[in-house]
């Protein structure tokens, strides 16, 4: 297959005007200027950009069906409402919900997603949808019971079931597993340490929501605020660490290069230095942070210290949509406003969404750029809208103008998943009907 467009953006090298990408056997065979081969032998997107499929660094696909059902603020009220909503949802809802989210990502040009799952359905959703990714199985346990050993046994069983699912769909090379002790306000200290040790023994990476809100910081620092009041009301013993959340994780020996911290919106300068020394990465989800009134993460300071940052949409129930382009634009502009610096550059932001994101998840040898020998994870984004006119820099155009509706083509591992509004392999209208039927018959309150 030969793919052609007005711009080819390899990311790892300079843009190629009027170029083409040759795909053979699921791999990129050539990236070059337009050849003399006749148009009949190529798929020509014309006024468009060909580039690597995108990396969504943090998501909760199973919550897609809950979009629009939780507009509470501040953060504590929102997350308590989310817990109540989840309790009203039947188990059979989560898979179609996650598949619908996967379809939304594919139409946005995403080829790799890092997903944190409680229900555990994301493994099957990504496998069936044809996406790459990493699925972190969430762990919860703030009350004394069940004990740590019981929770770890349950975790082992879930991970084994995930591995069997990957084998069934022949997706073990595309999708890897991790563990997500959810947060310091949902995972007690002994369990957090036990999960850390378990992950080391099993060679599994960790993902932890950390320093996301002022309520979380108040709990950790002083044992005060909304979370602390809830624990008193529920008679849950909680010994606050007397330091901010990330410093606690550092002191507890949790932080390491295999750890992803999600949000880190309230990370303090001292904590940033700890993060840099430990080699952790950060998943930045600015639209979710803004909607839930939690602040703007210090991305500029993180990057100056060498902390790798990926961009994530978070869930549809927090961000509103899974449009990674909206996330990109919001992130870039908010950081400029907060830091008074034109850094990261437009090109840097596109790298965060492609090659740098792939590097964080250890897959940059295979995806993240258009290079000979890499897997054929390629998207085409049409640039015929008037908003693209007179924009000679394709990187600036992608950050300032692009949106999901511009994506015309998504290919992962040489397999076409989406082409001009049509999903290949997913019956999206049927998934929509299934979710809508459930919402009509069992309205959530």
N, C-alpha and C positions, 0 to 999 in steps of 0.2 A: 504494500500500500504506500502510495506517495501522497503526502499532505502538503498543500501549498497555501501561502498567504502573503499579504503585502509586507508583513513583518514576521520574522522568526526570532524569538527571544530565547536563546539557549540558557541564559542566566549566568552560566559559568564563563561565558565569553561574550564578545560584543554582539549587538543585534545585527541580524542579516536582513537588509531590505530586499523584498521580493525573493523570498527563499522557500525552501522545501525541506521536509523531513521524510526520510525513507524508513519504513517499518517492515521488518522481516522476522517471522517466528517469535513475535512478542518482544523483540528487541529493536532498538534504534540502530539502523544500519548506516545511515548517512544523514548529516545536517549540512546543507549546502545552499548556494544560490540556485535560483530556478534553472532547471536543466532544459534541454531542447526536446525532451520527450513530449509527445502530444498530450493535450489536455484530457483526452479520453482515458489516459492511463493514470490520471491523478484525481484526487479530491481537492478541488481548488475553492478555498473559502473567500478569495478575493480580498476585499477591504477588511482585513482581520489580523489578529495576532495569534501565532502559534507559540505555545510556551509549555513548560512542564505543568502537570496536574498539581493542584495546590494541597498544602498540608494544613489541616484543621487541628490545632494543638490541644484542644479540650472541648468536650461535648458531653451531653447526657441525652442520647438519642431516644431513649425510652419515654422521655417526658414530652415528646412532640405533641401527643394528643391532648395535653393539658394547656396548650397555648391559649392565652387570653383568659384563663380561669383564675389567675392569681395576680392581682395588681396591688397587693398590700405593700406598704413600706412603713418603717424602715426594714432593714435586713431581718431582724429577729422576727417580726410579724410575718414577713414573707416566707421564711423557712418553716415556721410553725404551721402556716396555712398549707404549704406544700406537703408537709407530713400528713396533715388531715386529708388532703386531696388523694394522696397515694393510698391511704387506708380505705378509701371508697372505691378504688379501682380493682376490678377482677384481674387475676393473673393473665387471662387470655388477651387482655388489651395491650400488654407491653410489646409483644412482637410486632403486630401491625403498626403500632405507634413508632417503634424504632425503624421499621422498614420505610415508613413515610418520611422520617427524618433523613434516612440514608438517601432516599430519592431526591430530597431537597438539596442535600450536599452535592450529589452528582450533577444536578442541574446548575449548581453554582461553580462547578469546575474542580471540586475537591476529589482527590484520588486517594488520600491517606487521612484517616481520622483517629485521634486518640480519644477514646470514649470511656467514661467512668459509669459503671452499671451496678445497680442494686439488684434488679430482677435477674440479671445475667443474660438477657436476650440479645445483647449487642453482638455477641460472637456469631450467632446464626444470621442476624440481620446483615452484618458486613459480608459474611461469606456468601449469602444469597444474592446480595446486591452487586458483588464483584469488586468491592472496595478493598484497599489495603488498610491496615491499621494496627493499633494496639488497644486492647481492651483490658482495663483495670477493674477487677472485681472488688466492689466496695465492701468494707468491713465496718460494722457498727457495734458498740458495746459500751455504754456509759454507766448503766446500772450494774450492781454487783453480780447479777445473774443474767444469762448463763456465764460460767467461768471462762477464763482464757482458753483452757484446753478444749472445751466444747466448741467454742467459736472457731478455733483453728482446725478442728476436725471437720466442721461444716465447710470451712473455706477450702480445705483439701478436696472434699467431695465435689464442690462446685467447679474447681479448677480442672479436675479430672473429667467432669462432664463437658466442660468447654473444649478440652483437648479431643474428646471423642467427636464433638460437633465439627471441629476443624478437620478431622480426618474424614468424616462422612462427606463433607463438601469439598475435600481436597484443597483446603485453604490454609494449611499449616505454614506454607512459605509466605503467604500474604499477610497473615494476621498473627501477632504475638500476644502474650498475656502478661499482666502485671497485677499488683494488689494495691488497693486504695483504702488505707485506714482513713476514714472520711475527714475528720477534723478533731481538734483538741476538745471540742464541746460535745462530740458524739462518741469519742473513743477514750476510755480511761487510760491512765498512765501505764498500768501494768500491761494492758492489751496492746497499747501503742508499741511498747518495747518488745513484746512477744511477737507481734507482726513483723517488726523490723528484723528480728533474729530469724524468723521463719523465711522471710524474703531472701535474706542472705544465703540461707542453707539451700533454698530452692532456685537461686539465681534469678529472682523475679524483681523487676523494677517497682518502685513505689510512686504513688501519686497522692498528695495530701492537700486539701484545702487549708490554707494557712494565712493568717493576718488579713482576712478578707474584710472585716468590719470593726467598727469601734466597739460594738458589743462583745466581740470575741476578745479584743485587747483588754477591755475592762475586766472580763472574767479571769484572764490569765494574770494580769498585773495585780489586781486587788480583790478578786473574788466578789465583784460587784456587778451591777447592771442586770439586764433582762435574763441572760442565761443563768446567772447565779440565783436570781429570784425563782426561776422555774425549777432549779434543782432543789431548793429549799421546799418549794410547794410539793414536789414529787418525792421528797425524802430520799434524794439521791446524794450520797456523800461525794463531795468534790473538793479536793485539796488543791487550791490554785497554786501555780508554781512561783508566783511573785515576780515573774519576769514576762516580757511580751512573748507572743506565741512562737515565733521563729527562734528566739533565744532559748525558749524551753526545749524545742526540738533539737537544737544544737547541744544543749547540756545533757539531754537524754540519749545522745549518740544516734539520733535518727538520721541526721543529714549526711548525705554522701552523693557521689556523682551519679548514682542510679535513682535519685529522688527528683521528682517533679513537684514543685510547689505551685499550687493553683491560686491565682490572684495576687497574693503578696501586696495587696493594695496599701496596707498600713505598715509595711516593712520599714523599720527605723534604720538610720545610717549604720549603727553598730551591727544590726542584724544583716544588713547588706554585705558587710565585710565577712561575717560568718558564712553567709551563703556562697560568696565568692571563693573562700578558702575550701569549703566543702565540695565545690564543683556542681552544685545543684542547678537545675534549669527552672524557668518560670513560665507558666502558661498565663498569658495576659488576655483578659476578656473584658475590654473597656465598656462595651455597651451594657453588659450585665451589671458591672460596677456602677455605672452612671444611673441605670434604672433603679437599682436598689439602694442608692444614696450612700455608697460605701467609699467613694473617692476615686482618685486617679493614681494608678500605680507609678512608682518612680522608675520608669523604664529607661529614661536617659541616664540616670545614675547607675542602674543595673548594668547597662551596656558598657559604661565607662570602666566598671570594675571587672568586665569580662564575663558577666553572668549571662548565659544563653537564654534568649527569650523567644518563645513561640507564641503565635496568635491563635486564639480559640474563640468560637462563637458562644461557648457555654450552651445552655439549653434554650429551646424555643420558648419555654415558660418564663425564662428570666430575660433573655435578650429580645424576644419577640419574633425573630426569624433566624434562619441558619444561613443567611447570605454573608459569606465570608468577605465579599467585596465591601459591604457596608461596614463590617468590622475593621477591615484594613483602613478605610478612609477615616472612620471615627478615631481609630488608634493614632494614626499619623497626625491628624489635626489637633487632637487633644494633647498629645505630647509636645507639639510645638507651642501650644498655648500655655502648658504647665511649666515647661522648661525654658521658654524663651530662646530656643535653639533650633536651627534647621537640621537637626540630627536626631534620629536616623534620617538619611536622605530618602528620596522616593525610591531609588534603586535598592537601598538597604531594606526598605519595607517589603519590596517584592522578593528579595532574597529570604527574608524572615518567613514569608509565606510559601517558599519553595525549597531552595537548597539548604539554607540554614535550619529550617524546620526539619528537613529530612536528616540533617546531621545530628540534631538533638535526639532523635529517636533511633540513631544508629543505622539508618537505611540510605545514607547519602551515596554509598557505592552503587546503589541500584536505581534510585530515583532522585528527583529534585532539580535536575537540569537535563537539557537535551544534549546528550553526548553519545557518541558511538559506543555500543556495548551495554549501555544502560537499558533498563526495561522501558518499554514504550508506554509511559504514562504521560499522555499529551492532551492538551485542550486547545480549542480554537475559540477565540472571543471576537465577535464581529465589532468593527469600529465605524460603522456607517452612520451612527446617530450624529446629529449636528453638534452635540457636545464634544465630539472628538475632533472637530474641524480645527485646523491651524495649531495642532499639538504635535510638534516634531519629535518630542521625547516620549517613547512608548512607556517608559517607567512612570513618568508623571501622569500620563493618560490612565494607566491602570489604577493608580492610587486615587486620583482626583475625580475620575469619570466612570470607571467600570462598575457594572452591577450584574447580578446573576442573569438577568434577562438577555444580556449580551452574549452569554456562553452558548455556542452553537454545537459544541462537540466535546465529549469527554471520553477518553480512552484510558483504560488501566490494564497493564500487562498485555498490550496489543489487542485487547478486546474492547469493542465499542460499547459503552454503557448508555450513551445519550447522544442523540443527533437531531438538531432542529426541533426541539420540543417533544421528542419521543424517547421514552426510556426503553432500552432493550434488555429484557429479562425481568422487569418488574411491572406488574399490573397496577400502576399508580391509581387510576380511577377506582379500581376495586378496593384498594387499601383506604382511600378516602371515604368511600361508602361505608366500609366496615367501621371505621372510627366514628363517622357521623351518626351511623345507626346506633352505636353504643351510647353516644352522647345524648341522643334523643330519648332513648329508652331508660337511661340512668343518669339524669342530669346531676351535675355536681354542685354542691353548695358550700 
